[in-house]
Each structure stands twice: as structure tokens, then as C-alpha cells.
Amino acid sequence: MTVQASATTAAEPSLVDLLDRLLGKGVVITGDVVVSLAEVDLVRIQLSAVIGSVREEMGMHD
């Protein structure tokens, strides 16, 4: 019973494991915000963020 419970937790990665994988490879997040009135665009904001590991950039591999 203990072996089966530990196998279940090993199959589902935790949030920390997922964040570590994403930051290890790098993530690009983009988004658009448009404020319009009467179907006329008044303000358009385009956002982009690149998130990556500092260890990779500085050559500090584990």
C-alpha cells in the first residue's frame, strides 16, 4: 500500500517541479489589452515578458 501511494505522488509533479521545469527552459508570456468605445479602439497595450533561469544565463549549471 505504501509503494502504490508513493508511485501516485511520483506520477503527479508538484507546482514547484513544474515551475522549475518552465524556468529551466524559459517562458514567453504575451498579452493584449484593448480599450474601445463604440467599436473604436482607444487604447491598445501589447505586453511581452521573457522569463528564464538566471543560472542558465550565468553558466551556473547543476
C-alpha positions as CSV (number, residue, x, y, z in Angstrom):
1,M,0.0,0.0,0.0
2,T,2.9,2.4,0.7
3,V,4.5,1.6,-2.6
4,Q,1.3,2.4,-4.5
5,A,0.9,5.8,-2.7
6,S,4.4,6.8,-3.4
7,A,4.0,5.9,-7.1
8,T,0.9,8.1,-7.3
9,T,2.8,11.1,-5.9
10,A,5.7,10.5,-8.2
11,A,3.5,10.4,-11.3
12,E,2.0,13.9,-10.5
13,P,4.6,16.6,-10.3
14,S,4.1,19.3,-7.7
15,L,3.8,23.0,-8.6
16,V,7.4,23.6,-7.6
17,D,8.6,20.9,-10.0
18,L,6.5,22.4,-12.9
19,L,7.9,25.9,-12.2
20,D,11.4,24.6,-12.1
21,R,11.0,22.9,-15.5
22,L,9.4,26.0,-17.0
23,L,12.1,28.4,-15.7
24,G,14.8,25.9,-16.7
25,K,13.7,26.1,-20.4
26,G,12.4,29.6,-20.3
27,V,8.9,31.0,-20.8
28,V,7.5,33.8,-23.0
29,I,4.2,35.4,-21.9
30,T,2.3,37.7,-24.2
31,G,-0.9,39.5,-23.9
32,D,-3.0,42.3,-25.5
33,V,-5.3,44.8,-23.8
34,V,-7.7,46.9,-25.9
35,V,-10.0,49.6,-24.5
36,S,-12.6,50.5,-27.0
37,L,-15.7,52.7,-27.1
38,A,-18.5,52.2,-29.8
39,E,-16.2,49.7,-31.5
40,V,-13.4,52.2,-31.9
41,D,-10.1,51.2,-30.3
42,L,-9.0,54.0,-28.0
43,V,-6.0,52.3,-26.2
44,R,-4.1,49.2,-27.2
45,I,-1.4,47.8,-24.9
46,Q,0.7,44.8,-26.0
47,L,2.7,43.1,-23.3
48,S,5.5,40.6,-23.6
49,A,7.6,39.1,-20.9
50,V,10.5,36.6,-21.2
51,I,11.2,34.7,-18.0
52,G,14.2,32.4,-17.7
53,S,16.6,31.0,-15.3
54,V,19.4,33.1,-14.1
55,R,21.6,30.0,-13.6
56,E,21.4,29.3,-17.3
57,E,22.5,32.8,-18.3
58,M,25.4,32.9,-15.8
59,G,26.7,29.5,-16.7
60,M,25.8,28.0,-13.2
61,H,24.6,24.6,-14.3
62,D,23.9,21.9,-11.7
